[in-house]
Amino acid sequence: MTTETTPLIPREHLFGNPTKAGGQISPDGRWLSWLAPLDGVLNVWMAPSDEPAAGKAMTSATERPIQQYFWAPDAQSLLYIQDKGGDENFLLYGIDIATAKERTLTDFENTRVDMIGSSETIRDKILIGLNNRDARFHDAYLLDLNSGELTLVQQNDAYAGFMADDNLELRLAVAPNAEGGMDFFPIVDGAIAEEPSDSTGLEDSLTTQPAGFTADGSIMYWIDSRGRNTAALFAHNVETGERTLIAENDKADIGGVMGHPKTGEVQAYSFTYLTTEWTAIDPDIGASLDWLGEKLEGDFGVSSRTEDDTKWIIWNDPLTAPAQTYIYDREAQTLTDFYTGRPELVGAPLQPMQTLELKARDGLTLPSYLTAPAGADDPVPMVLLVHGGPWARDAYGFNSYHQWLANRGYAVLSVNFRGSTGFGKDFISAADLQWGKTMHDDLIDAVQWAVDKGIAQADKIAIMGGSYGGYATLAGLTFTPDIFACGVDIVGPSNLETLLATIPPYWEPMIAQFHERMGNPNTPEGLAMLKERSPLNSAGNIVKPLLIGQGANDPRVNQAESDQIVGAMKEKGIPVTYVLYPDEGHGFANPANNIAFNAVTENFLAEWLGGRSEPIGDTVSASTAELVEGAQHVKGLSEALV
């Protein structure tokens, strides 16, 4: 099968609402829950575990999809967090499952809730953080889930966060230090120590963190890279101070941990280099994981467990088929279908993702992923898809963007450039003060590899991404204007100086790290560097078509970041296509908006790379999209807005 004869996968099938998602089982095992559309908007649903077909909607969101929910520890209520229009001021809501009554549990304006801790023994309460007093810091509160009463536990005037034990008592306070790292202060009987018990410098700041207590409070687990490169898993005996190494890997940080639902003791751990690998410590957990591995193709994981650990909710990514979710009965050794997330993709021409280890010009290995279109024996147009963060990573598995673009005829390359997380602190530190420099060189080196290998056509390569990936797009078109045929920037910063000046207030405790890793605007050298690395100041170099998408309520990358570079290009007579969404933030949560921007994107790419596309149709007019500047880069966009 060739690209031309491969059926076109509708955008709606890849980016519309899933049939179901986020499946969980209640701690007592009596209920199943999931996210599903109600009148076109994702809401929380529930059904008896022995009658999953009898589902009913428990929430009634009408404007913005619910994306995060969880069970109360006592299984008496469902909880979810939701913001307004993408402003990331998340409030906590609760639904009593007996009465179906819903209420706002943190009814404050301009407030963002943080989850601090829950308990296996005190099941009707949780600890949360609220920044309603001071937007920079989250005070710790005890929340009674039944009465809704909030009790102040700790006022916070200096700390980035707290950690609690199973008694819902604060045990650790975390504060930033001048070096860009973190200091960890023990809390005993509500008193925060004056001196830290542990500290990190800049190099360990993203790879070292406490990972929880056992239920009896005697052991505190750490994911820790101090004195080593990759982060290992340690058990710290609180009474004796003894630290025991549990797990390590020389290529990747320990990333995931399964703890016993009752005791909190670590039962299994994972690391992800190119793919994810789980190792069980507990033999019974090992037997279950082995059994699942024999039954399921592709990747799988445990997303929810009952408190007695007899039933698990299992997600399964077959890689070239839509994801499946199952109910696993460990005692009966049965695997029961729960749902297929996107059944419309059953039988669709999905392409396999390949794992790669590319080399940067200085010899650094870059773990990467490639998805090629069907029948691609000769060089084809390519999209370099750059992840956000930058302190995040690309991963192996089903990726709707890879599948969409490969189906349209493009090779799709995702590169874990230096600064990406999960590969040890040396890999992260190699990116310090390298925005727009060696971080960008890694992307250019990956492009050259694809050309040299006969994968990509050198004159038909697009760069595309969101957040840092949007910055990389702007950097690509300004700093290396001859490399790419076009670019798609989604909520990307154009001016690093103004980006740092407008971070959300609750990120202020992290500002020293931003300055050390990006550049310090308070020093002449740092300010000069930030100006040099800001695409805005090189906007006149843009000679290739650029498409920009922005959410008006984005608290991380303000609308001004897109407005500035669009204004600079307009002033210099350089055309640009700029689409604004007034009800979105850092990305497009509303499927209608996401589909609309992707419709514009694929027609933009078809215009400049020559791939296939569905017509824009009525997708844009059915969204909240506003065309702020230009339509000349996208065939049919002007008509679609009418």
C-alpha positions as CSV (number, residue, x, y, z in Angstrom):
1,M,0.0,0.0,0.0
2,T,1.3,3.5,-0.9
3,T,0.4,6.8,0.6
4,E,-1.8,7.6,-2.4
5,T,-3.9,4.5,-2.0
6,T,-4.0,4.6,1.8
7,P,-7.5,5.7,3.0
8,L,-7.5,9.1,4.6
9,I,-8.2,8.9,8.3
10,P,-10.7,11.6,9.2
11,R,-9.4,14.3,11.6
12,E,-12.4,13.7,13.8
13,H,-11.3,10.1,14.4
14,L,-8.0,11.2,15.7
15,F,-8.8,14.4,17.5
16,G,-12.5,14.3,18.3
17,N,-13.9,13.2,21.6
18,P,-13.0,9.6,22.5
19,T,-15.9,7.3,23.1
20,K,-14.5,6.7,26.6
21,A,-11.3,7.6,28.4
22,G,-9.7,7.7,31.8
23,G,-11.2,4.5,33.1
24,Q,-10.9,3.9,36.9
25,I,-12.3,1.5,39.5
26,S,-13.4,2.9,42.9
27,P,-11.2,1.9,45.9
28,D,-13.9,-0.4,47.3
29,G,-14.3,-2.0,43.9
30,R,-18.0,-1.3,43.7
31,W,-17.9,1.3,40.9
32,L,-16.4,1.9,37.5
33,S,-15.9,5.4,36.2
34,W,-14.7,7.1,33.0
35,L,-14.8,10.2,30.9
36,A,-17.2,10.3,28.0
37,P,-19.1,13.0,26.0
38,L,-22.3,14.4,27.3
39,D,-23.9,16.6,24.6
40,G,-20.4,16.8,23.0
41,V,-18.4,17.7,26.1
42,L,-16.3,15.3,28.1
43,N,-17.9,14.6,31.5
44,V,-17.4,12.0,34.3
45,W,-19.6,8.9,34.1
46,M,-20.1,6.0,36.6
47,A,-21.6,2.5,36.6
48,P,-21.7,-0.4,39.0
49,S,-18.7,-2.6,38.5
50,D,-20.9,-5.6,37.9
51,E,-23.1,-3.8,35.4
52,P,-20.8,-1.5,33.4
53,A,-23.4,-0.9,30.7
54,A,-25.6,0.9,33.2
55,G,-23.5,4.1,33.1
56,K,-24.8,7.5,33.9
57,A,-23.2,11.0,33.7
58,M,-22.2,12.4,37.1
59,T,-21.2,15.8,35.9
60,S,-22.7,18.3,33.5
61,A,-19.9,20.4,32.1
62,T,-21.1,22.3,29.0
63,E,-18.3,24.5,27.9
64,R,-15.0,22.9,28.6
65,P,-14.1,19.2,28.8
66,I,-13.3,17.7,32.1
67,Q,-9.8,16.2,31.7
68,Q,-8.7,15.2,35.3
69,Y,-10.8,13.4,37.8
70,F,-10.2,10.8,40.6
71,W,-12.0,8.9,43.4
72,A,-12.1,10.1,47.0
73,P,-10.3,7.6,49.2
74,D,-13.5,6.6,50.9
75,A,-15.2,6.0,47.5
76,Q,-18.1,8.2,48.6
77,S,-17.5,10.9,46.0
78,L,-15.9,11.6,42.7
79,L,-13.5,14.6,42.5
80,Y,-12.4,16.6,39.5
81,I,-10.5,19.8,38.8
82,Q,-11.4,22.3,36.2
83,D,-10.3,25.8,35.0
84,K,-12.1,28.5,33.0
85,G,-11.1,29.0,29.4
86,G,-7.6,27.6,29.9
87,D,-6.5,30.1,32.6
88,E,-5.1,27.2,34.7
89,N,-6.8,28.5,37.8
90,F,-8.0,24.9,38.6
91,L,-10.7,24.5,41.3
92,L,-11.7,21.3,43.0
93,Y,-15.2,19.9,42.6
94,G,-16.9,17.0,44.2
95,I,-19.9,14.8,43.4
96,D,-21.6,12.7,46.1
97,I,-22.3,9.4,44.4
98,A,-25.3,8.6,46.6
99,T,-27.2,11.9,45.8
100,A,-25.4,12.9,42.6
101,K,-25.1,16.4,44.2
102,E,-22.2,18.4,42.9
103,R,-20.4,21.2,44.7
104,T,-17.4,23.4,44.4
105,L,-15.0,22.4,47.2
106,T,-12.6,25.3,46.6
107,D,-14.9,28.2,45.8
108,F,-12.4,31.0,45.3
109,E,-11.5,33.4,42.5
110,N,-8.1,33.4,40.8
111,T,-7.0,30.4,42.8
112,R,-5.2,27.2,41.7
113,V,-5.6,24.1,43.8
114,D,-2.7,21.7,44.3
115,M,-3.0,18.1,45.7
116,I,-0.7,17.5,48.6
117,G,-1.8,14.1,49.9
118,S,-4.4,11.5,50.7
119,S,-4.6,8.7,53.2
120,E,-5.4,5.0,53.4
121,T,-6.5,5.3,57.0
122,I,-8.2,8.8,57.0
123,R,-10.3,8.2,54.0
124,D,-12.8,11.1,54.3
125,K,-10.2,13.9,54.1
126,I,-7.4,15.0,51.8
127,L,-4.7,17.7,52.0
128,I,-4.7,20.4,49.4
129,G,-2.8,23.6,48.6
130,L,-4.5,26.9,47.8
131,N,-2.9,30.1,46.6
132,N,-6.0,32.3,47.3
133,R,-4.1,34.3,50.0
134,D,-0.9,34.9,48.0
135,A,-0.8,33.8,44.4
136,R,2.8,32.8,44.7
137,F,2.5,30.2,47.5
138,H,0.0,27.4,48.3
139,D,-1.1,27.3,51.9
140,A,-1.8,23.7,53.1
141,Y,-5.4,22.9,54.1
142,L,-7.2,19.8,55.4
143,L,-10.4,19.3,53.4
144,D,-13.2,17.3,54.8
145,L,-14.8,15.7,51.7
146,N,-18.2,15.2,53.3
147,S,-18.8,18.5,55.0
148,G,-16.6,20.6,52.7
149,E,-14.9,22.2,55.7
150,L,-11.4,23.6,55.1
151,T,-8.9,23.8,58.0
152,L,-5.7,25.7,57.6
153,V,-2.7,23.4,58.4
154,Q,0.2,25.5,57.4
155,Q,0.5,29.0,56.0
156,N,3.1,29.2,53.3
157,D,5.3,32.3,52.8
158,A,8.3,30.7,51.2
159,Y,7.9,27.2,50.0
160,A,7.4,25.6,46.6
161,G,5.4,22.8,48.2
162,F,4.8,20.3,51.0
163,M,4.8,16.5,51.4
164,A,2.6,14.6,53.9
165,D,2.4,11.1,55.3
166,D,-0.6,8.7,55.6
167,N,-1.7,10.5,58.8
168,L,-2.2,13.6,56.6
169,E,0.5,15.3,58.6
170,L,3.0,17.5,56.8
171,R,6.5,15.9,56.9
172,L,8.5,17.9,54.4
173,A,8.6,21.5,53.1
174,V,10.4,22.2,49.8
175,A,12.0,25.6,49.1
176,P,14.0,26.9,46.2
177,N,17.6,28.0,46.8
178,A,19.8,30.6,45.2
179,E,21.7,28.0,43.2
180,G,18.6,27.0,41.3
181,G,18.1,23.8,43.3
182,M,15.8,22.8,46.2
183,D,16.2,22.6,49.9
184,F,14.1,20.0,51.9
185,F,13.1,21.0,55.4
186,P,11.7,18.3,57.8
187,I,8.4,19.1,59.6
188,V,8.0,17.7,63.1
189,D,4.7,18.3,65.0
190,G,3.8,21.1,62.6
191,A,7.2,23.0,63.0
192,I,9.3,23.5,60.0
193,A,13.0,23.0,60.6
194,E,15.2,26.0,60.3
195,E,17.9,24.1,58.4
196,P,17.3,21.7,55.5
197,S,18.0,18.0,55.9
198,D,18.7,17.6,52.1
199,S,19.5,20.0,49.3
200,T,20.1,19.9,45.6
201,G,22.0,22.3,43.3
202,L,20.9,23.2,39.8
203,E,22.2,20.0,38.2
204,D,20.0,17.8,40.4
205,S,17.0,20.0,40.6
206,L,15.0,18.3,37.9
207,T,16.0,14.7,38.7
208,T,15.8,14.5,42.5
209,Q,12.6,14.6,44.5
210,P,11.0,12.7,47.4
211,A,8.6,10.0,46.1
212,G,6.4,9.4,49.1
213,F,6.2,7.6,52.5
214,T,5.2,4.1,53.5
215,A,1.8,4.1,55.3
216,D,3.5,3.8,58.7
217,G,5.8,6.8,57.9
218,S,9.0,4.8,58.6
219,I,10.4,4.9,55.0
220,M,10.5,7.9,52.7
221,Y,11.3,7.0,49.1
222,W,13.5,9.2,46.9
223,I,14.1,9.5,43.1
224,D,17.6,10.8,43.4
225,S,20.5,11.7,41.1
226,R,22.8,13.2,43.6
227,G,26.3,11.7,43.3
228,R,25.3,10.0,40.0
229,N,23.9,10.7,36.6
230,T,20.6,8.9,36.2
231,A,18.1,9.2,39.0
232,A,17.8,6.0,41.1
233,L,15.1,4.9,43.5
234,F,16.2,4.9,47.2
235,A,14.5,4.0,50.5
236,H,15.4,6.3,53.3
237,N,14.8,5.0,56.9
238,V,13.5,8.0,58.7
239,E,14.6,6.8,62.2
240,T,18.1,5.7,61.4
241,G,18.9,7.8,58.3
242,E,20.0,4.7,56.4
243,R,19.5,4.9,52.6
244,T,19.0,1.8,50.6
245,L,19.3,1.6,46.8
246,I,16.3,-0.2,45.3
247,A,16.7,0.4,41.6
248,E,18.8,2.1,39.0
249,N,19.5,2.1,35.2
250,D,22.5,3.6,33.5
251,K,20.6,5.0,30.5
252,A,17.4,6.4,32.0
253,D,16.0,7.8,35.2
254,I,13.6,5.6,37.3
255,G,10.3,7.0,36.2
256,G,7.4,5.1,37.5
257,V,6.7,3.3,40.8
258,M,3.9,1.0,41.9
259,G,3.2,1.1,45.6
260,H,1.0,-1.3,47.7
261,P,-2.4,0.3,48.0
262,K,-2.4,-0.2,51.8
263,T,1.2,-0.1,52.9
264,G,2.7,2.2,50.3
265,E,5.7,-0.1,49.9
266,V,7.3,-0.1,46.5
267,Q,6.3,-3.2,44.5
268,A,7.5,-2.4,41.0
269,Y,9.4,0.3,39.2
270,S,9.9,1.4,35.6
271,F,12.4,3.3,33.5
272,T,11.9,4.7,30.0
273,Y,14.9,5.0,27.6
274,L,13.5,4.3,24.2
275,T,10.6,2.2,25.5
276,T,9.2,1.7,29.0
277,E,10.3,-1.4,31.0
278,W,8.8,-2.5,34.3
279,T,10.5,-4.6,36.9
280,A,8.6,-6.1,39.8
281,I,10.1,-6.4,43.3
282,D,7.0,-8.1,44.7
283,P,6.7,-11.6,43.2
284,D,2.9,-11.5,43.1
285,I,3.0,-8.2,41.2
286,G,5.6,-9.7,38.9
287,A,3.4,-12.7,38.2
288,S,0.5,-10.4,37.3
289,L,2.6,-8.3,35.0
290,D,4.0,-11.4,33.4
291,W,0.5,-12.8,32.8
292,L,-0.7,-9.5,31.3
293,G,2.4,-9.4,29.1
294,E,1.5,-12.8,27.6
295,K,-2.1,-11.7,27.0
296,L,-1.6,-8.2,25.6
297,E,0.2,-7.0,22.5
298,G,2.2,-3.7,22.6
299,D,2.5,-1.6,25.7
300,F,0.3,-1.8,28.8
301,G,0.1,-0.4,32.3
302,V,-2.0,-0.2,35.5
303,S,-4.1,2.9,35.8
304,S,-6.3,2.1,38.8
305,R,-6.4,-0.5,41.6
306,T,-8.8,-1.5,44.3
307,E,-7.7,-1.1,47.9
308,D,-7.7,-5.0,48.3
309,D,-5.6,-5.1,45.1
310,T,-7.8,-7.8,43.6
311,K,-8.9,-5.8,40.6
312,W,-6.9,-3.5,38.3
313,I,-7.8,-1.3,35.4
314,I,-5.4,-1.9,32.6
315,W,-4.7,0.3,29.6
316,N,-3.2,-1.3,26.5
317,D,-1.6,0.4,23.6
318,P,-1.3,-2.0,20.7
319,L,0.7,0.7,18.9
320,T,-1.0,0.3,15.5
321,A,-4.6,-0.1,16.7
322,P,-6.7,2.1,19.1
323,A,-6.0,1.8,22.8
324,Q,-8.0,-0.7,24.8
325,T,-8.9,-0.7,28.5
326,Y,-9.6,-3.8,30.5
327,I,-10.8,-4.9,33.9
328,Y,-8.3,-7.4,35.3
329,D,-9.4,-9.8,38.0
330,R,-6.2,-11.0,39.6
331,E,-7.8,-13.8,41.6
332,A,-9.9,-15.2,38.7
333,Q,-7.1,-14.5,36.2
334,T,-9.6,-12.9,33.8
335,L,-9.3,-9.9,31.5
336,T,-12.6,-8.3,30.6
337,D,-13.2,-5.6,28.0
338,F,-14.0,-2.2,29.5
339,Y,-13.9,-0.1,26.4
340,T,-12.0,0.9,23.2
341,G,-11.2,4.5,23.4
342,R,-11.6,5.3,19.7
343,P,-13.4,2.4,18.0
344,E,-13.6,4.3,14.8
345,L,-9.8,3.7,14.4
346,V,-10.3,-0.1,14.4
347,G,-8.9,-1.2,11.0
348,A,-7.5,2.2,10.2
349,P,-4.2,2.3,8.3
350,L,-2.0,3.2,11.4
351,Q,1.7,3.2,10.9
352,P,4.4,1.7,13.3
353,M,6.6,4.1,15.2
354,Q,10.3,3.3,15.0
355,T,12.8,4.0,17.9
356,L,16.1,5.6,17.0
357,E,19.4,6.7,18.5
358,L,20.6,9.7,16.6
359,K,24.0,11.5,17.1
360,A,24.4,15.2,17.6
361,R,27.4,16.9,16.1
362,D,29.2,16.8,19.5
363,G,28.5,13.1,19.9
364,L,25.6,13.3,22.3
365,T,23.0,10.4,21.7
366,L,19.5,11.7,21.0
367,P,16.7,9.1,21.7
368,S,14.2,9.7,18.9
369,Y,11.1,8.4,17.2
370,L,10.1,8.2,13.5
371,T,6.8,7.3,11.9
372,A,6.9,6.9,8.1
373,P,4.0,7.1,5.7
374,A,2.8,3.8,4.1
375,G,5.1,2.6,1.3
376,A,7.7,5.3,1.8
377,D,10.7,3.8,0.0
378,D,11.9,7.1,-1.5
379,P,12.5,10.4,0.3
380,V,9.2,12.1,1.3
381,P,8.3,15.4,2.9
382,M,8.9,15.5,6.6
383,V,7.5,17.2,9.7
384,L,9.9,17.7,12.6
385,L,7.6,17.6,15.5
386,V,9.2,19.3,18.6
387,H,8.0,18.6,22.1
388,G,7.2,21.3,24.7
389,G,8.8,21.9,28.0
390,P,11.6,21.9,27.2
391,W,12.0,19.8,30.4
392,A,9.8,17.1,29.1
393,R,10.2,14.3,26.6
394,D,8.9,12.4,23.6
395,A,7.9,8.8,24.2
396,Y,7.1,5.6,22.3
397,G,3.6,4.5,21.5
398,F,0.4,5.6,19.7
399,N,0.7,9.3,18.9
400,S,-2.3,10.9,17.2
401,Y,-0.1,13.6,15.6
402,H,2.4,11.0,14.2
403,Q,-0.5,9.0,12.8
404,W,-2.3,12.0,11.4
405,L,0.8,13.4,9.6
406,A,2.0,10.1,8.4
407,N,-1.4,9.4,6.9
408,R,-1.1,12.7,5.1
409,G,2.1,11.5,3.5
410,Y,4.8,12.9,5.8
411,A,7.6,11.3,7.6
412,V,7.3,12.5,11.3
413,L,10.4,12.8,13.4
414,S,10.4,13.6,17.1
415,V,13.7,14.2,18.8
416,N,14.6,14.2,22.5
417,F,17.0,17.1,22.2
418,R,19.4,18.0,25.0
419,G,17.4,19.3,28.0
420,S,14.7,16.6,27.6
421,T,14.0,14.8,30.8
422,G,14.3,11.1,31.7
423,F,17.8,10.5,30.4
424,G,19.9,11.6,33.4
425,K,21.0,15.0,34.7
426,D,23.9,15.3,32.4
427,F,21.6,15.3,29.4
428,I,19.5,18.1,31.0
429,S,22.5,20.1,32.0
430,A,23.9,20.0,28.5
431,A,21.1,22.4,27.6
432,D,21.8,25.0,30.3
433,L,21.9,28.5,28.6
434,Q,21.5,26.8,25.2
435,W,18.0,27.8,24.1
436,G,18.4,28.6,20.4
437,K,21.9,27.2,20.3
438,T,23.0,23.6,20.9
439,M,19.4,22.6,21.7
440,H,18.5,23.9,18.2
441,D,21.6,22.3,16.7
442,D,20.3,18.9,17.9
443,L,17.1,19.4,15.8
444,I,19.1,20.5,12.8
445,D,21.4,17.5,13.2
446,A,18.3,15.2,13.2
447,V,17.0,16.9,10.1
448,Q,20.3,16.3,8.4
449,W,20.3,12.7,9.5
450,A,16.9,12.2,7.9
451,V,18.0,13.8,4.6
452,D,21.3,11.7,4.6
453,K,19.3,8.5,5.2
454,G,17.0,9.2,2.3
455,I,14.0,9.6,4.5
456,A,13.3,13.3,4.0
457,Q,13.3,15.6,1.0
458,A,15.7,18.3,1.9
459,D,13.5,21.1,0.4
460,K,10.2,19.9,2.0
461,I,10.7,19.8,5.7
462,A,8.4,21.6,8.2
463,I,9.1,22.3,11.8
464,M,6.1,22.2,14.2
465,G,5.5,22.2,17.9
466,G,3.8,23.7,20.9
467,S,5.2,25.7,23.8
468,Y,8.9,25.1,23.7
469,G,8.2,23.4,20.4
470,G,6.6,26.6,19.2
471,Y,9.7,28.5,20.3
472,A,11.8,26.0,18.3
473,T,9.6,26.6,15.3
474,L,10.2,30.4,15.5
475,A,13.9,29.7,16.1
476,G,14.0,27.5,13.1
477,L,12.5,30.1,10.8
478,T,14.6,33.0,12.2
479,F,18.0,31.4,13.1
480,T,18.1,28.8,10.3
481,P,15.8,30.3,7.7
482,D,17.0,28.1,4.8
483,I,16.5,24.7,6.5
484,F,12.7,24.5,6.7
485,A,10.0,25.0,4.1
486,C,7.5,26.3,6.6
487,G,6.7,26.3,10.3
488,V,3.7,25.8,12.7
489,D,4.0,27.5,16.0
490,I,1.4,26.7,18.7
491,V,1.6,28.8,21.9
492,G,5.3,29.4,21.5
493,P,7.3,32.2,23.1
494,S,8.9,34.7,20.8
495,N,10.7,36.9,23.4
496,L,12.5,35.1,26.2
497,E,12.8,38.4,28.1
498,T,9.0,39.0,28.3
499,L,8.4,35.3,28.8
500,L,10.3,35.3,32.0
501,A,8.7,38.6,33.1
502,T,5.2,37.2,32.8
503,I,5.4,33.7,34.2
504,P,2.4,32.7,36.5
505,P,2.9,33.9,40.1
506,Y,2.9,30.3,41.4
507,W,6.0,29.7,39.3
508,E,8.0,32.4,41.0
509,P,9.6,29.9,43.5
510,M,11.3,28.4,40.4
511,I,12.6,31.6,38.9
512,A,16.2,31.0,40.0
513,Q,16.2,27.8,38.0
514,F,14.8,29.5,35.0
515,H,17.5,32.1,35.2
516,E,20.3,29.6,35.6
517,R,19.0,27.4,32.7
518,M,17.7,30.1,30.3
519,G,19.5,33.3,31.1
520,N,19.3,35.9,33.9
521,P,17.7,39.1,32.7
522,N,19.0,40.8,35.9
523,T,22.6,40.6,34.6
524,P,23.9,42.4,31.5
525,E,25.3,39.2,30.1
526,G,22.1,37.3,30.8
527,L,19.9,40.0,29.3
528,A,22.0,40.2,26.2
529,M,21.8,36.4,25.8
530,L,18.0,36.4,26.2
531,K,17.7,39.1,23.5
532,E,20.0,37.2,21.2
533,R,18.1,34.0,21.6
534,S,14.7,35.6,21.1
535,P,13.2,35.0,17.7
536,L,11.3,38.3,17.9
537,N,14.6,40.2,17.5
538,S,15.4,38.2,14.3
539,A,11.9,38.4,12.8
540,G,13.2,40.0,9.7
541,N,15.0,36.8,8.8
542,I,11.8,34.9,8.2
543,V,11.4,34.0,4.6
544,K,9.3,30.9,4.8
545,P,5.5,30.6,5.5
546,L,4.6,30.6,9.2
547,L,1.3,29.6,10.9
548,I,0.7,30.6,14.5
549,G,-2.0,29.3,16.9
550,Q,-2.6,30.9,20.3
551,G,-4.9,30.7,23.2
552,A,-6.0,34.1,24.5
553,N,-6.0,33.0,28.2
554,D,-2.6,31.3,28.2
555,P,-1.0,32.0,31.6
556,R,2.4,30.4,30.7
557,V,3.0,31.9,27.2
558,N,0.9,35.1,27.1
559,Q,-0.9,36.1,24.0
560,A,1.6,38.9,23.7
561,E,4.2,36.4,22.7
562,S,2.4,35.7,19.5
563,D,1.2,39.2,19.1
564,Q,4.7,40.6,19.3
565,I,6.2,38.5,16.5
566,V,3.1,38.9,14.3
567,G,3.4,42.7,14.8
568,A,7.1,42.6,14.0
569,M,6.6,40.6,10.8
570,K,3.7,42.9,9.7
571,E,5.9,45.9,10.3
572,K,8.6,44.4,8.0
573,G,6.0,43.4,5.4
574,I,6.4,39.7,6.0
575,P,3.2,37.7,5.7
576,V,2.0,35.4,8.5
577,T,-1.1,33.5,9.3
578,Y,-2.3,33.9,12.9
579,V,-5.3,32.1,14.5
580,L,-6.4,33.1,18.0
581,Y,-8.8,31.2,20.3
582,P,-10.5,33.4,22.9
583,D,-11.6,30.5,25.1
584,E,-8.3,28.6,25.2
585,G,-5.1,28.7,27.2
586,H,-1.8,26.8,26.8
587,G,-3.1,24.5,24.0
588,F,-6.5,23.7,22.7
589,A,-8.6,21.6,25.0
590,N,-11.9,22.0,23.2
591,P,-12.0,19.3,20.5
592,A,-13.8,21.6,18.1
593,N,-11.0,24.1,18.4
594,N,-8.3,21.5,18.2
595,I,-9.8,20.0,15.1
596,A,-10.2,23.4,13.5
597,F,-6.6,24.3,14.1
598,N,-5.4,20.9,12.8
599,A,-7.6,21.5,9.7
600,V,-5.9,24.7,9.1
601,T,-2.5,23.1,9.8
602,E,-2.9,20.2,7.4
603,N,-4.0,22.5,4.6
604,F,-1.1,24.8,5.3
605,L,1.3,21.8,5.2
606,A,-0.3,20.5,2.0
607,E,0.2,24.0,0.4
608,W,3.9,24.1,1.2
609,L,5.0,20.4,1.5
610,G,2.6,18.8,-1.0
611,G,1.0,16.2,1.3
612,R,-2.7,15.2,1.4
613,S,-5.4,17.0,3.3
614,E,-9.1,16.9,4.1
615,P,-10.8,20.1,3.1
616,I,-11.2,22.6,6.0
617,G,-14.9,22.5,5.5
618,D,-17.0,23.9,8.3
619,T,-14.4,23.0,11.1
620,V,-13.2,26.6,11.5
621,S,-16.6,28.2,11.5
622,A,-17.7,25.6,14.1
623,S,-14.9,26.7,16.4
624,T,-14.1,29.9,18.2
625,A,-11.2,30.6,15.9
626,E,-10.5,34.2,15.1
627,L,-8.2,35.0,12.2
628,V,-6.1,37.9,13.5
629,E,-3.6,38.1,10.6
630,G,-3.4,36.7,7.1
631,A,-4.9,33.7,5.3
632,Q,-2.7,33.7,2.2
633,H,-0.6,30.7,3.5
634,V,-3.6,28.4,3.8
635,K,-5.7,27.5,0.8
636,G,-9.4,27.8,1.6
637,L,-9.0,29.5,5.0
638,S,-10.6,32.8,4.0
639,E,-13.7,30.9,2.7
640,A,-13.8,28.7,5.8
641,L,-14.1,31.7,8.1
642,V,-17.1,33.1,6.3
